[in-house]
């Protein structure tokens, strides 16, 4: 027996059968209201308070299939049990396809009422499960949206904090006279700025899971061109496919590009020489290939690192972290380093 609060609206122009449904189901705990036409039924559903609808197929003003879409059109429409003629399976299938929860064929005797009750109970249970699922989905979406907003705020704060640290490093560098110490702090500042740029990209794009690498590389190279006023080349050129790179991989990639560009700025074009540094990022067959090249003096004989070699160690460590291959094109007139990593 269903809870007495369950209210059934039975729509049927057969007044005698409707009264019989009202009496039979009333004994089983239902509150049953009757409507003699589709329009009367629609008007009653619009008033609210109906738990489930029983809808007959054959009626004088319109068949049930014409009324069914309007019954189900509301945001919180009650489920509909469709009542068909005995053996009329085509109509039953059409009703189910149109959104009816179940169907019941008319037949003589109490069997019809037993089937109707079973269909009503199942329809109410399905409707309850659907509402619970929709509520759960809304809650998951709301939780996800809150988490994404929180991550954006975290990335914003991290980017600002890293920018502040980079500014402190810049102040410290300006207080030093030792060129080696100044160069070391300049490299540290570049690495901090590169990572801060990743976090800035995350909170400005709204996607906390990945970084659009073409947009990021252009912003990174613009920042580096401004920061390296003392020994920058004529131009930094970026050519990149529109590729989304997972955030954790983007951080390592950003540090690698920063190190390679920094090395090119320091060593590619000695005093009296001019040229550009070019960064390319191309995605092919699930692989991302990123190259940094110049037309400068190239590596010295033997390819030994210049300076402290820290930048070279960082590049190799980050490449290993990415599972990437690092290739030095010795046929290039100048220096070309290419990193190939799986996406």
Secondary structure as GFF3:
##gff-version 3
##sequence-region A 1 343
A	DSSP	beta_strand	7	11	.	.	.	ID=ss1
A	DSSP	alpha_helix	15	26	.	.	.	ID=ss2
A	DSSP	beta_strand	31	35	.	.	.	ID=ss3
A	DSSP	alpha_helix	38	47	.	.	.	ID=ss4
A	DSSP	beta_strand	52	56	.	.	.	ID=ss5
A	DSSP	alpha_helix	64	71	.	.	.	ID=ss6
A	DSSP	beta_strand	79	84	.	.	.	ID=ss7
A	DSSP	alpha_helix	89	97	.	.	.	ID=ss8
A	DSSP	beta_strand	102	105	.	.	.	ID=ss9
A	DSSP	alpha_helix	111	174	.	.	.	ID=ss10
A	DSSP	alpha_helix	179	205	.	.	.	ID=ss11
A	DSSP	beta_strand	210	212	.	.	.	ID=ss12
A	DSSP	alpha_helix	213	227	.	.	.	ID=ss13
A	DSSP	beta_strand	235	240	.	.	.	ID=ss14
A	DSSP	beta_strand	244	246	.	.	.	ID=ss15
A	DSSP	alpha_helix	247	267	.	.	.	ID=ss16
A	DSSP	beta_strand	276	284	.	.	.	ID=ss17
A	DSSP	beta_strand	287	294	.	.	.	ID=ss18
A	DSSP	three_ten_helix	301	303	.	.	.	ID=ss19
A	DSSP	alpha_helix	310	322	.	.	.	ID=ss20
A	DSSP	beta_strand	325	328	.	.	.	ID=ss21
A	DSSP	beta_strand	335	342	.	.	.	ID=ss22
###
